[in-house]
Amino acid sequence: MNQPTKRRLAGLDVYQIGNEPKAPYVILFHGYGANAFDLMPLSQALLSNCKVNWLFPDGCIDVDLGYGMMGKAWFQIDVVALQEAMMRGEYRDLSQGLPDGFERARELGQNMLAELNIPMGQIVLGGFSQGSMLATALALQAAKPAAGLVILSGTLIDESNLRKIAKRREGMPFFQSHGSSDPLLPHAAAQKLHQILSDAGLAGEWHGFQGGHEIPQNVLLQLNAFLERVAG
């Protein structure tokens, strides 16, 4: 894998692979407890025949994973409540508001994009899990539409506001994948998110798969085709 270059944008550590002045950017936000390096292998697995710049921002908060291990996140989650829900075979409903700390993460993301100073039409925003929630908010609330949006194992948050702002992004392509046995974020909520975005006029692809909270190989193949179309 090509060695990333570390940048500092709007107070965030951001790692860049590729330095093509006229090429599009793919910006991927990692999930809870991971870090900027978690999704970095995708830069080798995807768009191998295209000139593209990859950006991998590091989460804005530190999280204690236990056993002396630390990770990064974009906003906190109630781990105890999540574990209790999983033990009951249930899911936490996140659709009725914004998680604590989400607004700060969104502001940092917006400032990062402003400081990057690349036209939104040359940027694909995406992420995994809570990173995809942040990417979705940034794509829907930007002044101009992004080249595309990638939602990997994400979920529906702040439903009432999302329904309003999604209408401003008619025609914007998006890619969404979700495992039917995801133990953390419900498949049904992901499908509802997809339906809301599609009803608002966004051009979406749904890729469900048999599996959990992950990005399987067949999804990578489909994602590669999507990225070649919107950023290749």
Backbone as a ProteinNet text record, in pm:
[ID]
protein_1_A
[PRIMARY]
MNQPTKRRLAGLDVYQIGNEPKAPYVILFHGYGANAFDLMPLSQALLSNCKVNWLFPDGCIDVDLGYGMMGKAWFQIDVVALQEAMMRGEYRDLSQGLPDGFERARELGQNMLAELNIPMGQIVLGGFSQGSMLATALALQAAKPAAGLVILSGTLIDESNLRKIAKRREGMPFFQSHGSSDPLLPHAAAQKLHQILSDAGLAGEWHGFQGGHEIPQNVLLQLNAFLERVAG
[TERTIARY]
84.6	0	87.6	50.6	123.9	121	231.5	239.3	155.1	71.7	-11.3	68	22.4	76.6	-17.5	36.2	-46.9	-65.2	-191.6	-225.6	-304.4	-308.6	-389.2	-490.9	-618.2	-724.7	-831.3	-853.3	-957.8	-946.3	-822.4	-800.9	-806	-825.9	-830.8	-703.6	-656.6	-550	-613.3	-563.6	-619.3	-504.6	-524.4	-420	-459.7	-368.1	-396.6	-310.4	-374.2	-305	-337.4	-235.1	-253.2	-233.2	-172.6	-149.1	-166.1	-288.7	-322.7	-403.8	-344.7	-411	-549.1	-570	-697.4	-789.9	-747.3	-826	-930.3	-1038	-1140	-1087.7	-1160.9	-1127.9	-1235.1	-1189.8	-1279.5	-1242.8	-1336.8	-1313.7	-1395.2	-1327.8	-1394.8	-1374.7	-1485.2	-1484.9	-1501.7	-1412	-1413.6	-1525.3	-1542.9	-1645.3	-1593.8	-1682.9	-1653.3	-1543	-1443	-1336.4	-1224.8	-1239.6	-1134	-1047.3	-983.7	-909	-893.1	-819.2	-806.4	-748	-671.2	-605.2	-697.5	-812.1	-901.3	-951.3	-992.5	-1046.7	-941.5	-819.1	-714.9	-688	-698.7	-677.5	-773.2	-885.2	-977.9	-914.8	-815.6	-749.1	-670.8	-637	-568.4	-666.2	-779	-876.7	-968.4	-981	-1078.1	-1009.8	-1071.4	-1027.7	-881.2	-837.9	-696.8	-657.2	-755.1	-724.6	-756.6	-784	-824.5	-731	-714	-642.1	-739.5	-707.1	-796	-714.1	-759.4	-699.1	-789.2	-728.9	-803.2	-771.7	-874.3	-854.9	-921.4	-848	-897.4	-880.2	-984.6	-975	-976.1	-904.9	-903.2	-1012.2	-1084.4	-1193.7	-1151.6	-1248.4	-1218	-1216.2	-1256.1	-1250.5	-1180.1	-1118.4	-1055	-1154.7	-1152.7	-1240.6	-1157.5	-1189.3	-1120.8	-1189.3	-1116.6	-1172.1	-1150.5	-1082.3	-1054	-925	-874.2	-750.7	-633.4	-635	-525.4	-527.8	-636.3	-645.9	-730.8	-687.4	-759.3	-797.5	-907.1	-951.2	-1000.8	-1053.3	-1107.8	-1256.4	-1325.5	-1466.8	-1502.8	-1618.3	-1669.4	-1764.3	-1831.5	-1917.8	-1933.4	-1968.8	-1981	-2107	-2102.9	-2221.9	-2236	-2358.7	-2385.7	-2360.3	-2237.9	-2197.8	-2279.8	-2306.6	-2383.4	-2524.1	-2590.4	-2725.4	-2725.3	-2621.2	-2610	-2594.6	-2508.7	-2487.6	-2613.5	-2684.6	-2808.1	-2913.1	-2922.5	-3017.5	-2981.1	-2852.1	-2807.7	-2838.8	-2822.4	-2852	-3000.4	-3085.1	-3228.9	-3269.8	-3173.6	-3205.8	-3275.2	-3247.9	-3313.3	-3208.8	-3260.1	-3174.9	-3214.5	-3119.5	-3150.7	-3200.4	-3309	-3364.9	-3292.8	-3217.7	-3140.7	-3205.2	-3325.1	-3383.2	-3445.8	-3466.6	-3546.3	-3465.7	-3338.2	-3257.6	-3113.5	-3027.6	-2884.3	-2812.9	-2720.3	-2641.6	-2560.5	-2531.4	-2448.7	-2313.7	-2275.9	-2147.6	-2152.1	-2267.2	-2273.8	-2257.8	-2318.2	-2311.3	-2167.4	-2088.7	-1947.6	-1873.3	-1898	-1831.6	-1869.4	-1996	-2041.6	-1975	-1963.8	-1898.8	-1752	-1683.7	-1544.2	-1533	-1625.3	-1625	-1649.8	-1742.8	-1770.8	-1650	-1585	-1465.8	-1352	-1340.7	-1238.1	-1259.7	-1384.5	-1415.1	-1388.1	-1420.5	-1395.6	-1246.3	-1168.1	-1023.8	-959.1	-1015.5	-964.6	-979.8	-1090.1	-1112.8	-1113	-1185.3	-1206.6	-1355.4	-1393.7	-1536.5	-1607.8	-1727.3	-1800.1	-1828.4	-1840.2	-1864.2	-1748	-1633.5	-1517	-1490.5	-1588.2	-1569	-1675.9	-1632.7	-1722.7	-1704.7	-1813.6	-1811.4	-1865.8	-1800.6	-1850	-1794.1	-1839.8	-1790.7	-1853.6	-1805.7	-1855	-1917.9	-2034.8	-2104	-2126.9	-2078	-2105	-2035.9	-1929.2	-1865.4	-1956.5	-2041.7	-2135.6	-2247.4	-2283	-2384.1	-2332.2	-2205.5	-2143.8	-2133.8	-2090.5	-2077.8	-2212.4	-2318.4	-2452.2	-2493.7	-2472.1	-2508	-2429.1	-2300.9	-2218.1	-2263	-2294.7	-2336	-2470.5	-2560.9	-2694	-2696	-2603.5	-2607.1	-2504.6	-2421.2	-2323.9	-2396.3	-2328.8	-2389.7	-2418.8	-2335.3	-2353.9	-2342.8	-2402	-2401.2	-2263	-2235.5	-2113	-2127	-2014	-2017.5	-2088.2	-2085.1	-2151.3	-2140.1	-2219.9	-2224.3	-2218.7	-2137.9	-2122.7	-2161.2	-2261.5	-2312.6	-2290.8	-2189.7	-2155.8	-2197	-2297.2	-2346.5	-2382.2	-2456.9	-2501.4	-2642.8	-2701.4	-2839	-2904.2	-3031.3	-3111.4	-3103.1	-3062.7	-3065.4	-3136.2	-3192	-3252.7	-3350.2	-3443.8	-3530.2	-3607.1	-3668.5	-3753.1	-3673.5	-3553.8	-3470.9	-3414.6	-3377.7	-3321.8	-3421.9	-3548.1	-3650.5	-3657	-3633.1	-3639.4	-3518.4	-3400.2	-3279.4	-3246.4	-3294.5	-3264	-3321.4	-3430.4	-3494.7	-3405.3	-3306.2	-3213.8	-3110.3	-3108.2	-3003.7	-3059.6	-3168.3	-3228.1	-3124.6	-3114.8	-3022.9	-2885.3	-2848.2	-2715.3	-2706.3	-2605.7	-2593.6	-2543.4	-2598	-2546.9	-2547.4	-2455.7	-2435.2	-2455.6	-2535.9	-2561.2	-2556.8	-2486.5	-2481.4	-2510.3	-2566.7	-2598.2	-2618.4	-2568.4	-2582.8	-2716.9	-2776.7	-2907.9	-2901.3	-2781.9	-2765.7	-2680.4	-2676.7	-2598.3	-2648.2	-2562	-2607.2	-2608.2	-2549.5	-2534.6	-2636.4	-2649.9	-2740	-2840.2	-2968.7	-3070.5	-3079.9	-3096.7	-3115.4	-3237.5	-3345	-3469.1	-3450.8	-3374.2	-3350.7	-3266.8	-3171.6	-3091.2	-3178.6	-3269.3	-3360.9	-3451	-3494	-3578.1	-3501	-3374.3	-3289.7	-3280.7	-3258.4	-3248	-3377.3	-3489.6	-3618.3	-3641.5	-3606.2	-3623.7	-3538.8	-3413.7	-3325.8	-3375.2	-3420.3	-3470.6	-3597.9	-3687.2	-3811.5	-3783.8	-3672.3	-3634.6	-3572.2	-3549.4	-3497.7	-3351.9	-3284.5	-3146	-3142.5	-3033.5	-3019.8	-2940.6	-3011	-2945.2	-2931.7	-2830.4	-2810.3	-2816.9	-2894.7	-2902.5	-2834	-2741.1	-2669.6	-2676.2	-2781.7	-2791.7	-2709.2	-2666	-2586.8	-2612.1	-2583.3	-2593.7	-2468.9	-2483.6	-2367.6	-2398.2	-2292.9	-2308.8	-2262.5	-2190.3	-2143.3	-2007.1	-2006.2	-1883.1	-1894.2	-1782.9	-1779.4	-1726.9	-1813.5	-1767.4	-1713.6	-1648	-1583	-1681.6	-1799.1	-1894.4	-1941.5	-1948.7	-1983.7	-1871.3	-1747.1	-1634.4	-1637.9	-1673.5	-1682.5	-1789.7	-1903.6	-2012.4	-1977.1	-1908	-1866	-1764.9	-1677	-1577.9	-1646	-1748.4	-1821.5	-1889.7	-1945.6	-2010	-1908.6	-1794.8	-1693.9	-1635	-1619.2	-1569.5	-1665.1	-1793	-1893.6	-1898.1	-1886.2	-1903.8	-1772.2	-1661	-1532.6	-1420.4	-1447.4	-1342.2	-1305.1
-119.9	0	124.2	222.5	348.3	413.9	474.7	539.2	666.7	683	802.8	924.4	1039.5	1166.6	1225.2	1260.5	1316.4	1465.9	1507.5	1648.6	1690.2	1818.1	1872.7	1967	1929	2008.3	2036	2161.3	2202.7	2131.5	2110	2045.9	1895.3	1835.6	1690.5	1639.1	1523.2	1452.8	1378.4	1404.6	1346	1283.9	1161.6	1089.6	1078.7	1120.5	1125.2	1025.3	953.6	865.7	915	947	1005.1	1155.2	1206	1350.9	1394.6	1375.1	1408.8	1538.2	1649.2	1780	1788.6	1719.2	1731.3	1611.9	1518.4	1396.5	1417.5	1338.8	1347.8	1295.1	1325.9	1281	1184.7	1079.3	990.1	1004.4	1050.6	1074.7	974.3	892.4	786.3	805.5	806.4	822.5	685.7	653.1	522.4	511.6	390.9	364.9	380.3	355.9	372.6	276.9	332	250.5	216.5	253.7	229.8	355.4	374.8	498.5	516.7	619.1	652.1	538.1	450.6	343.3	224.9	220.9	105.6	84.1	190.2	179.2	203.7	231.5	265	155.6	26.4	-76.7	-66.7	1.4	17.4	97.1	179.2	256.4	166.4	46.5	-50.6	-144.2	-169.1	-264.4	-202.6	-70.4	-2.9	95.7	114.5	216	201.4	77.7	53.7	108.9	128.2	177.5	325.4	393.3	534.1	621.7	743.5	841.6	902.8	892.2	942.1	974.2	1069.8	1102.5	1050.2	978	922.5	1002.3	1032.7	1098	1014.9	993.3	915.5	998.9	1067.4	1148.4	1061.2	1106	1039.7	1100.3	1015.8	1061.4	1168.8	1250.6	1368.1	1338.7	1218.4	1185	1050.6	1034.6	908.8	823.4	693	602.5	488.1	451.6	342.9	212.2	123.6	-3.7	-114.3	-81.1	-181.1	-256	-323.4	-402.8	-318.1	-189.7	-101.9	-54.3	-79.6	-40.9	85.2	172.8	296.9	302.7	367.9	388.2	530.3	556.5	687.9	674.4	785.2	788.8	930.1	942.1	1073.5	1128.8	1039.2	1077.9	956.8	982.4	874.6	791.8	666.8	583.5	527.3	498.5	439.7	289.7	249.5	110.2	17.3	58.3	-26.3	-49.2	58	44.6	-41.3	-27.8	-108.4	-256	-285.6	-424.7	-484.6	-406.1	-455.8	-485.4	-399.5	-422.6	-548.3	-568.2	-686.8	-813.5	-808.8	-925.7	-960.4	-860.8	-884.4	-917.7	-916.1	-939.4	-821	-700.7	-579.5	-482.2	-374.3	-267.9	-135.9	-46.8	88.6	171.9	244.2	330.9	465.6	495.5	619.8	723	694.2	773.9	905.4	922.7	1036.4	1159.5	1158.4	1275.5	1254.5	1342.1	1332.3	1276.2	1183.6	1133.3	1245.6	1231.3	1329.9	1344	1465.3	1491.7	1493.8	1458.6	1452	1589.8	1691.1	1824.9	1875.7	1845.1	1886.1	1814.1	1683.3	1607.4	1661.6	1693.9	1748.6	1883	1966.9	2096.7	2079.2	1985.9	1959.7	1908.8	1821.3	1771.2	1881.6	1969.8	2082.3	2174.8	2200.2	2285.4	2219.1	2087.7	2014.2	2028	2012.8	2025.5	2167.4	2265.6	2404.7	2431.3	2378.3	2400.3	2321.3	2206.3	2127.8	2206.5	2279.7	2371.9	2300.5	2189.9	2115.7	2123.5	2148.5	2153.2	2024.2	2036.5	1918.7	1821.3	1872.2	1785.1	1694.2	1715.5	1629.4	1542.2	1535	1461.6	1354.8	1233.6	1128.2	1117.3	1130.8	1117.8	981.6	918	788.3	750.1	637.5	589.6	458.2	405.8	280.2	307.2	250.6	259.9	407	452.7	592	688.9	643.7	727.1	753.6	655.8	676.5	771.9	773.3	868.9	1011.3	1031.5	1162.9	1200.3	1106.8	1133.9	1171.1	1102.8	1132.3	1274.4	1313.1	1448.8	1553.2	1529.2	1625	1636.8	1523.8	1525.2	1595.3	1576.4	1635.2	1783.5	1827.8	1965.9	2056.6	2002.3	2085.6	2184.2	2292.6	2394.6	2341.2	2248.7	2189.5	2037.7	1963.7	1817.4	1757.1	1652	1574.9	1487.8	1436.1	1345	1215.7	1178.6	1056.8	1040.5	947.8	917.9	767.4	721.2	577.9	552.2	466.8	435.4	286.8	253.5	114.1	82.1	-3.5	-45.3	74.6	167	284.8	267.8	376.9	369.8	506.7	509.9	631.5	707.9	834.8	923.5	1052.8	1120.1	1251.9	1250.3	1155.7	1129.2	1251.1	1326	1437.2	1541.7	1573.8	1671.4	1613.6	1485.7	1423.2	1425.3	1400.7	1402.9	1540	1645.3	1780.7	1811.1	1784	1825.5	1733.9	1609.9	1516.7	1564.5	1638.2	1684.9	1779.8	1838.1	1929.4	1854.5	1723.4	1644.8	1552.3	1595.3	1514.2	1483.4	1356	1313.3	1272.1	1304.4	1267	1115.9	1052.5	906.8	864.9	753.7	698.7	547	490.5	345.9	307.8	204.6	163.3	11.7	-37.2	-181.3	-206.6	-325.5	-359.7	-510.1	-565.6	-708.3	-742.4	-850.7	-890.4	-936	-973	-1019.8	-924.1	-798.3	-698.6	-691.5	-721.6	-721.7	-583.3	-483.8	-350.5	-250.3	-243.8	-147.8	-224.1	-203.4	-288.7	-274.8	-388.5	-394.9	-313.5	-322.1	-252	-100.6	-48.3	96.2	142.1	59.6	92.9	96.1	-0.5	-1.8	121.6	162.3	281.8	405.6	415	525.8	528.1	412	403.5	449.7	410.5	448	598.3	657.8	802.5	879	838.2	905.6	886.8	767.3	740.3	819.1	824.5	900.8	1049.5	1096.9	1238	1267.2	1162.8	1182.3	1149.1	1101.7	1059.4	928.9	908.6	789.7	683.8	593.6	500.5	359	292	148.6	82.8	-23.5	-99.6	-233.9	-266.2	-393	-460.7	-537	-616.7	-743.4	-798.1	-921.3	-1004	-1131.4	-1221.2	-1204.2	-1140.2	-1116.7	-1013.4	-970.3	-881.8	-740.2	-685.6	-546.7	-546.7	-543.9	-570.6	-519	-532.9	-498.8	-621.5	-709.7	-832.1	-806.5	-906.9	-893	-860.3	-921.5	-894.5	-749	-689.5	-547.6	-461.5	-500	-424.1	-423.7	-536.2	-542.5	-447.6	-445.8	-356.7	-210.5	-186.6	-50.4	1	-85.6	-45.1	2.4	-71.5	-32.2	103.3	124.3	252.7	366.5	347.9	453.7	481.4	378.3	400.1	489.2	473.6	551.3	696.8	720	856.8	931.7	857.8	923.7	877.9	782.3	727.4	818.8
0	0	0	-80.3	-82.8	54.3	91.2	221.3	222.7	324.1	330.5	376.1	334.7	379.6	483.7	598.7	705.2	684.6	692.4	682.2	806.5	829.2	938.8	877.2	883.6	824.3	929.6	959.6	1053.7	1188.1	1231.8	1361	1358.4	1241.9	1228.8	1163.1	1209.7	1139.4	1022.5	903.6	782.2	703.7	658	585.8	439.2	352.8	209.3	134.4	43.1	-50.2	-190.6	-264.8	-397.4	-392.5	-497.4	-506.2	-650.9	-698.8	-836.2	-835.8	-879.1	-866	-929.8	-1041.5	-1112.8	-1090	-1007	-985.7	-876.6	-880.5	-775	-641.7	-536.4	-401.4	-351.5	-285.3	-211.1	-64	16.4	159.1	238.3	319.6	394.5	545	618.3	763.7	830.5	922.1	987.4	1090.2	1143.1	1243.2	1385.5	1480.1	1622.7	1667.3	1736.2	1792.9	1697	1570.6	1472	1463	1349.3	1325.5	1175.5	1136.8	995.4	913	976.2	902.1	874.8	939.2	928.2	786	719.4	583.8	475.7	516.3	420	316.1	351	248.3	130.1	146.4	34.4	-79.1	-47.2	-151.9	-246.2	-199.9	-284.6	-353.4	-287.5	-341.3	-445.6	-445.7	-531.2	-625.7	-741.6	-838.6	-877.3	-895.5	-926.4	-1063	-1151.5	-1286.2	-1303.5	-1192.9	-1200.5	-1118.1	-1162.7	-1082.7	-983.1	-856.4	-752.2	-627.8	-550.9	-422.2	-311.3	-217.6	-104.9	21.1	99.5	228.5	337.2	446	559.6	686.8	730	852.2	977.6	1079.7	1209.9	1297.9	1368.8	1453.4	1552.4	1593.2	1675.4	1824.6	1866.8	2009.2	2028.2	2145.5	2183.1	2260.8	2236.1	2310.3	2367.2	2489.6	2558.9	2522.1	2454.8	2411	2512.9	2623.7	2725.3	2696.7	2798	2786.1	2736.2	2773.5	2735.7	2592.2	2522.3	2381.5	2367.4	2277	2249.9	2102.5	2075.7	1938.9	1921.1	1804.8	1772.6	1739.5	1747.9	1710.8	1669.5	1606.6	1568.1	1672.8	1741.7	1853.3	1943.3	2067.8	2164.5	2139.2	2178.8	2181.1	2322.4	2359.5	2490.4	2479.7	2510	2491.3	2579.8	2703.5	2795.4	2741.5	2698	2643.6	2517.8	2436.8	2315.6	2349.6	2446.6	2486.8	2547.7	2627.5	2688	2581.3	2481.6	2373.1	2295	2269.3	2196.6	2274.7	2407.3	2490.4	2485.8	2465.8	2454.5	2311.6	2220.9	2081.2	2017	2069.9	2021.5	1966.1	1908.7	1858.2	1923.9	1934.4	1981.4	1863.7	1885.4	1782.4	1786.6	1681.9	1675.2	1583.6	1534.8	1426.8	1471.5	1602.1	1646.5	1687.8	1665.6	1700.4	1660.4	1709.3	1682.3	1804.2	1785.2	1898.4	1962.6	2090.4	2160.1	2090.3	2062.6	1999.1	1847.6	1789.8	1643.7	1579.7	1640.7	1581.6	1575.4	1678	1676.4	1564.6	1550.3	1444.7	1307.3	1290.2	1161.8	1132.9	1234.8	1216	1177.6	1242.3	1207.2	1064	1025.1	888.2	787.2	816.9	727.7	717	828.9	827.6	751	764.3	690.7	540.4	496.3	353.7	304.5	387	348.4	334.3	426.9	422.9	309.6	277.2	164.5	35.3	23.4	-88	-223.3	-228.6	-352.1	-385.1	-509.7	-543.5	-503.3	-445	-399.6	-513.1	-633.6	-747.9	-780.5	-715.5	-734.1	-611.3	-520.7	-395.5	-379.1	-346.9	-300.8	-149.9	-76.5	68.9	108.3	204.6	248.2	383.2	432.3	560.3	598.9	709.7	765.2	901	925.1	1053.1	1090.2	1206.5	1242.3	1146.7	1081.3	979.8	861.4	828.1	717.7	757.8	886.1	933.3	917.6	951.7	936.4	789	705.4	562.1	501.2	544.3	492.6	528	653.2	695.9	617.9	597.7	524.4	379.2	317.3	177.1	158.4	252.8	239.4	273.7	357.9	404.7	337.7	250.8	180	88.1	55.1	-30.3	-169.9	-216.4	-348.9	-337.5	-431.6	-421.4	-443.8	-369.8	-389.5	-514.2	-560	-674.6	-639.2	-512.4	-468.4	-318.3	-266	-122.9	-105.4	-10	17.9	163	184.2	317.4	342.7	420.5	450.1	593	608.3	740.7	827.4	771.3	844.1	895.4	943.3	992.2	983	1013	1006	1137.8	1129.5	1246.2	1207	1305.9	1285.5	1167.2	1171.9	1056.3	1007.2	1096.8	1052.8	975.8	1022.3	952.4	823.8	826.8	707.8	592.9	623	518.1	450.1	525.5	469.8	382.4	435.2	363.3	246.5	248.5	140	7.4	12.1	-111	-189.7	-124.3	-192.9	-275.3	-264.4	-330.1	-438.1	-499.2	-605.5	-713.5	-748.6	-853.2	-804.6	-681.6	-632.3	-615.1	-672.5	-659.6	-521.6	-473.2	-347.5	-352.6	-277.4	-267.3	-122.3	-98.6	39	49.9	151.6	178.1	325	352.8	491.7	503.2	613.3	638.5	701.3	656.6	708.3	853.1	900.7	1039	1121.6	1082.8	1156.3	1300.8	1399.7	1538.9	1603.5	1536.4	1595.8	1543.1	1411.7	1348.4	1262.5	1284.6	1222.8	1071.1	1007.7	863.3	821.7	899.7	865.5	866.1	961.6	967.4	848.9	807	689.5	564.5	553.4	439.4	439.9	557.8	568	524.7	565.4	521.7	369.7	311.1	165.2	98.9	154.6	96.3	105.3	218.8	235.4	133.9	118.8	23.7	-119.3	-150.5	-285.3	-312.8	-215.6	-232	-251.3	-195.4	-210.6	-346.4	-425.5	-559.5	-579.2	-473.4	-490.4	-569.8	-641.9	-726.4	-651.7	-585.3	-494.9	-545.6	-494	-512	-374.7	-363.9	-239.1	-258.5	-170.7	-177.1	-40.8	-20	100.4	86.1	198.1	193.1	317.9	307.6	421.9	506.7	621.1	705.5	811.2	881.2	994.9	967.8	1065.3	1060.6	992.5	861.1	786.7	643.6	570.5	428.3	354.3	306.9	241.7	100.9	46.7	-82.6	-194.3	-191.4	-299.5	-297.6	-179.3	-170.1	-227.3	-202.8	-258	-410.6	-469.8	-615.9	-668.1	-600	-641.1	-615.1	-503.8	-471.4	-572.9	-617.3	-716.5	-844.6	-886.9	-1007.7	-988.5	-870	-840.4	-844.8	-779.8	-775.2	-913	-993.2	-1128.9	-1207.7	-1179.8	-1251.4	-1204.3	-1072.9	-1021.8	-1002	-994.5	-966.3	-1057.8	-1143.5	-1228	-1344.5
[MASK]
++++++++++++++++++++++++++++++++++++++++++++++++++++++++++++++++++++++++++++++++++++++++++++++++++++++++++++++++++++++++++++++++++++++++++++++++++++++++++++++++++++++++++++++++++++++++++++++++++++++++++++++++++++++++++++++++++++++++

